Amino acid sequence: MREYLLVKWGRTCAYCGATGVPLQIEHICPRARGGSDRASNLTLACGPCNQAKGSRTPADFLADSPERLARIVAQAKAPLRDAAAVNATRRLLHVALTGLDRPVRAWSGGRTKYNRIRSGLPKTHTLDALCVGELAESTSLVSHPNAVLVVIATGRGVYARTTPDKFGFPRLRRPRQKQHHGYATGDLVAASLPSGKYRGHHMGRVAVRATGRFNIRTASGLVQGVHHRRLRMLKRADGYGYGTRPEDSSTG
């Protein structure tokens, strides 16, 4: 619940807007006035504001600040739709997996946070995945990956049979043949060119042509007019692009 409120209220005091200070869970409508423990009646407040408000309602406490009062009331009613969707999906997934007669274990986000803090790791999606579940007290994730795999959906081409001009009228007819000389646009290839403007070794995604001279899109630019006999297939196009990026190693 605390993590939910931290995200919902932007890690700030709802009453004074203070940041970077210890925040306490506070009932918007005090329980002494009939307030409930529902998430819609909870907010975050710094210690001084929590004590100053006491058992007063927000209308009494913020009588001199109607704009802030209106913002708190509106924010309290606004649900975190992403969090609600994740919680609902997680519950249904757990029920479905349990019905397969296989051992299934589930842990809360609080457990993941506890493991991460105990191991002294920064908060990233990758490291959170390593901290899920029960870890023995003697177990500590003292290291983490230097790089993580990044997968990007690139698609499998287009279905259009023509190429339009700037006015939307058909200009060129797209060929129906997808492969030429054993290669298709989007395949990951390597090329070794012994001479010429693009002399050297290149690796990237190929764009095929019926002439047999292809273009290769590499990390450093476009290599044009490469003969198909100079190519070596590395991976067929599957609609995804793969790469790596450095993992955050800071502890801030």
CORZI-V947766 format. One record per residue. N is the residue number from 0. RES is the residue in three letters. NEAR is the number of other ideal C-beta (glycine too) atoms within 10 Angstrom. D_LAST is the distance of its C-alpha to the last C-alpha in Angstrom with 1 decimal. Layout:
BEGIN
n->N res->RES near->NEAR d_last->D_LAST
n->N res->RES near->NEAR d_last->D_LAST
END
This chain:
BEGIN
n->0 res->MET near->10 d_last->23.0
n->1 res->ARG near->14 d_last->20.0
n->2 res->GLU near->13 d_last->17.8
n->3 res->TYR near->16 d_last->20.8
n->4 res->LEU near->18 d_last->21.0
n->5 res->LEU near->14 d_last->17.4
n->6 res->VAL near->12 d_last->18.0
n->7 res->LYS near->20 d_last->21.5
n->8 res->TRP near->18 d_last->20.9
n->9 res->GLY near->12 d_last->17.9
n->10 res->ARG near->13 d_last->15.8
n->11 res->THR near->17 d_last->18.2
n->12 res->CYS near->23 d_last->21.2
n->13 res->ALA near->26 d_last->24.2
n->14 res->TYR near->23 d_last->26.6
n->15 res->CYS near->15 d_last->25.0
n->16 res->GLY near->11 d_last->22.0
n->17 res->ALA near->17 d_last->19.6
n->18 res->THR near->11 d_last->15.9
n->19 res->GLY near->7 d_last->13.0
n->20 res->VAL near->12 d_last->15.6
n->21 res->PRO near->9 d_last->16.6
n->22 res->LEU near->23 d_last->18.6
n->23 res->GLN near->14 d_last->21.7
n->24 res->ILE near->14 d_last->23.7
n->25 res->GLU near->19 d_last->26.9
n->26 res->HIS near->19 d_last->30.2
n->27 res->ILE near->19 d_last->31.3
n->28 res->CYS near->15 d_last->34.9
n->29 res->PRO near->16 d_last->35.2
n->30 res->ARG near->11 d_last->36.6
n->31 res->ALA near->10 d_last->39.4
n->32 res->ARG near->11 d_last->40.4
n->33 res->GLY near->7 d_last->40.4
n->34 res->GLY near->15 d_last->36.9
n->35 res->SER near->11 d_last->35.6
n->36 res->ASP near->10 d_last->32.4
n->37 res->ARG near->9 d_last->32.1
n->38 res->ALA near->16 d_last->28.8
n->39 res->SER near->13 d_last->30.7
n->40 res->ASN near->15 d_last->31.3
n->41 res->LEU near->21 d_last->27.8
n->42 res->THR near->23 d_last->25.2
n->43 res->LEU near->23 d_last->22.3
n->44 res->ALA near->23 d_last->23.1
n->45 res->CYS near->21 d_last->21.8
n->46 res->GLY near->13 d_last->23.9
n->47 res->PRO near->13 d_last->26.3
n->48 res->CYS near->19 d_last->27.1
n->49 res->ASN near->18 d_last->27.6
n->50 res->GLN near->10 d_last->30.0
n->51 res->ALA near->13 d_last->31.8
n->52 res->LYS near->19 d_last->32.4
n->53 res->GLY near->10 d_last->33.8
n->54 res->SER near->12 d_last->36.3
n->55 res->ARG near->14 d_last->37.0
n->56 res->THR near->15 d_last->36.7
n->57 res->PRO near->20 d_last->34.5
n->58 res->ALA near->11 d_last->37.7
n->59 res->ASP near->12 d_last->38.7
n->60 res->PHE near->19 d_last->35.3
n->61 res->LEU near->20 d_last->34.7
n->62 res->ALA near->11 d_last->38.4
n->63 res->ASP near->7 d_last->37.6
n->64 res->SER near->14 d_last->34.9
n->65 res->PRO near->10 d_last->36.4
n->66 res->GLU near->8 d_last->34.0
n->67 res->ARG near->16 d_last->31.0
n->68 res->LEU near->18 d_last->33.2
n->69 res->ALA near->11 d_last->34.1
n->70 res->ARG near->13 d_last->30.5
n->71 res->ILE near->19 d_last->29.6
n->72 res->VAL near->13 d_last->32.7
n->73 res->ALA near->9 d_last->32.1
n->74 res->GLN near->14 d_last->28.4
n->75 res->ALA near->20 d_last->29.5
n->76 res->LYS near->8 d_last->32.1
n->77 res->ALA near->9 d_last->29.9
n->78 res->PRO near->12 d_last->28.8
n->79 res->LEU near->14 d_last->25.8
n->80 res->ARG near->8 d_last->28.1
n->81 res->ASP near->9 d_last->25.6
n->82 res->ALA near->15 d_last->24.6
n->83 res->ALA near->12 d_last->28.3
n->84 res->ALA near->10 d_last->29.2
n->85 res->VAL near->12 d_last->26.7
n->86 res->ASN near->12 d_last->27.9
n->87 res->ALA near->10 d_last->31.5
n->88 res->THR near->10 d_last->31.2
n->89 res->ARG near->12 d_last->29.5
n->90 res->ARG near->11 d_last->32.3
n->91 res->LEU near->10 d_last->35.0
n->92 res->LEU near->12 d_last->33.6
n->93 res->HIS near->13 d_last->33.5
n->94 res->VAL near->10 d_last->37.1
n->95 res->ALA near->10 d_last->38.3
n->96 res->LEU near->14 d_last->36.8
n->97 res->THR near->12 d_last->38.2
n->98 res->GLY near->9 d_last->41.6
n->99 res->LEU near->8 d_last->41.7
n->100 res->ASP near->7 d_last->42.4
n->101 res->ARG near->7 d_last->39.4
n->102 res->PRO near->7 d_last->36.9
n->103 res->VAL near->13 d_last->33.9
n->104 res->ARG near->9 d_last->30.9
n->105 res->ALA near->13 d_last->28.4
n->106 res->TRP near->13 d_last->25.2
n->107 res->SER near->10 d_last->23.2
n->108 res->GLY near->15 d_last->19.7
n->109 res->GLY near->11 d_last->19.1
n->110 res->ARG near->15 d_last->20.0
n->111 res->THR near->19 d_last->17.6
n->112 res->LYS near->15 d_last->14.7
n->113 res->TYR near->14 d_last->16.2
n->114 res->ASN near->22 d_last->16.5
n->115 res->ARG near->19 d_last->12.9
n->116 res->ILE near->11 d_last->11.6
n->117 res->ARG near->14 d_last->14.5
n->118 res->SER near->17 d_last->13.8
n->119 res->GLY near->10 d_last->10.2
n->120 res->LEU near->22 d_last->9.2
n->121 res->PRO near->14 d_last->6.7
n->122 res->LYS near->14 d_last->8.8
n->123 res->THR near->17 d_last->11.4
n->124 res->HIS near->8 d_last->15.1
n->125 res->THR near->14 d_last->16.0
n->126 res->LEU near->21 d_last->14.1
n->127 res->ASP near->16 d_last->15.2
n->128 res->ALA near->10 d_last->18.7
n->129 res->LEU near->17 d_last->18.5
n->130 res->CYS near->20 d_last->17.6
n->131 res->VAL near->16 d_last->20.5
n->132 res->GLY near->11 d_last->23.4
n->133 res->GLU near->9 d_last->24.4
n->134 res->LEU near->16 d_last->23.0
n->135 res->ALA near->6 d_last->25.0
n->136 res->GLU near->6 d_last->23.6
n->137 res->SER near->5 d_last->24.1
n->138 res->THR near->11 d_last->22.2
n->139 res->SER near->13 d_last->18.7
n->140 res->LEU near->15 d_last->17.0
n->141 res->VAL near->8 d_last->16.1
n->142 res->SER near->9 d_last->16.0
n->143 res->HIS near->16 d_last->15.3
n->144 res->PRO near->14 d_last->17.3
n->145 res->ASN near->9 d_last->16.9
n->146 res->ALA near->11 d_last->18.5
n->147 res->VAL near->17 d_last->19.4
n->148 res->LEU near->10 d_last->22.8
n->149 res->VAL near->10 d_last->23.2
n->150 res->VAL near->9 d_last->26.5
n->151 res->ILE near->8 d_last->27.9
n->152 res->ALA near->8 d_last->31.3
n->153 res->THR near->14 d_last->33.7
n->154 res->GLY near->10 d_last->36.9
n->155 res->ARG near->14 d_last->40.3
n->156 res->GLY near->13 d_last->42.0
n->157 res->VAL near->8 d_last->44.2
n->158 res->TYR near->6 d_last->47.3
n->159 res->ALA near->9 d_last->49.0
n->160 res->ARG near->10 d_last->52.3
n->161 res->THR near->11 d_last->52.6
n->162 res->THR near->11 d_last->50.5
n->163 res->PRO near->11 d_last->51.1
n->164 res->ASP near->10 d_last->51.6
n->165 res->LYS near->6 d_last->49.9
n->166 res->PHE near->6 d_last->52.5
n->167 res->GLY near->7 d_last->51.7
n->168 res->PHE near->8 d_last->55.0
n->169 res->PRO near->12 d_last->55.1
n->170 res->ARG near->11 d_last->55.1
n->171 res->LEU near->9 d_last->54.7
n->172 res->ARG near->9 d_last->55.3
n->173 res->ARG near->13 d_last->52.5
n->174 res->PRO near->11 d_last->53.8
n->175 res->ARG near->6 d_last->53.8
n->176 res->GLN near->9 d_last->53.3
n->177 res->LYS near->13 d_last->49.7
n->178 res->GLN near->10 d_last->50.1
n->179 res->HIS near->18 d_last->51.8
n->180 res->HIS near->15 d_last->52.6
n->181 res->GLY near->10 d_last->50.4
n->182 res->TYR near->21 d_last->47.2
n->183 res->ALA near->16 d_last->45.7
n->184 res->THR near->17 d_last->43.4
n->185 res->GLY near->22 d_last->39.7
n->186 res->ASP near->22 d_last->40.4
n->187 res->LEU near->17 d_last->38.1
n->188 res->VAL near->21 d_last->40.3
n->189 res->ALA near->15 d_last->40.4
n->190 res->ALA near->22 d_last->43.0
n->191 res->SER near->12 d_last->44.5
n->192 res->LEU near->17 d_last->46.5
n->193 res->PRO near->7 d_last->48.7
n->194 res->SER near->7 d_last->49.7
n->195 res->GLY near->9 d_last->49.5
n->196 res->LYS near->8 d_last->46.9
n->197 res->TYR near->17 d_last->44.2
n->198 res->ARG near->10 d_last->45.0
n->199 res->GLY near->11 d_last->42.5
n->200 res->HIS near->9 d_last->40.4
n->201 res->HIS near->21 d_last->38.7
n->202 res->MET near->14 d_last->36.9
n->203 res->GLY near->20 d_last->36.2
n->204 res->ARG near->17 d_last->37.7
n->205 res->VAL near->26 d_last->41.4
n->206 res->ALA near->16 d_last->43.6
n->207 res->VAL near->24 d_last->47.1
n->208 res->ARG near->16 d_last->50.5
n->209 res->ALA near->9 d_last->54.0
n->210 res->THR near->11 d_last->55.0
n->211 res->GLY near->13 d_last->52.9
n->212 res->ARG near->15 d_last->50.7
n->213 res->PHE near->24 d_last->47.1
n->214 res->ASN near->16 d_last->44.0
n->215 res->ILE near->25 d_last->40.7
n->216 res->ARG near->14 d_last->37.4
n->217 res->THR near->14 d_last->35.0
n->218 res->ALA near->8 d_last->31.4
n->219 res->SER near->8 d_last->33.0
n->220 res->GLY near->11 d_last->35.8
n->221 res->LEU near->11 d_last->39.1
n->222 res->VAL near->20 d_last->41.8
n->223 res->GLN near->12 d_last->45.1
n->224 res->GLY near->14 d_last->48.5
n->225 res->VAL near->21 d_last->47.6
n->226 res->HIS near->13 d_last->50.5
n->227 res->HIS near->18 d_last->49.9
n->228 res->ARG near->8 d_last->51.4
n->229 res->ARG near->17 d_last->48.5
n->230 res->LEU near->21 d_last->45.9
n->231 res->ARG near->9 d_last->44.6
n->232 res->MET near->12 d_last->43.1
n->233 res->LEU near->12 d_last->39.6
n->234 res->LYS near->11 d_last->39.0
n->235 res->ARG near->10 d_last->40.8
n->236 res->ALA near->19 d_last->39.3
n->237 res->ASP near->12 d_last->38.0
n->238 res->GLY near->10 d_last->36.4
n->239 res->TYR near->12 d_last->32.8
n->240 res->GLY near->15 d_last->30.9
n->241 res->TYR near->12 d_last->28.6
n->242 res->GLY near->11 d_last->25.9
n->243 res->THR near->11 d_last->22.6
n->244 res->ARG near->9 d_last->19.2
n->245 res->PRO near->9 d_last->16.4
n->246 res->GLU near->15 d_last->13.8
n->247 res->ASP near->15 d_last->10.1
n->248 res->SER near->13 d_last->9.2
n->249 res->SER near->6 d_last->5.7
n->250 res->THR near->8 d_last->3.8
n->251 res->GLY near->5 d_last->0.0
END
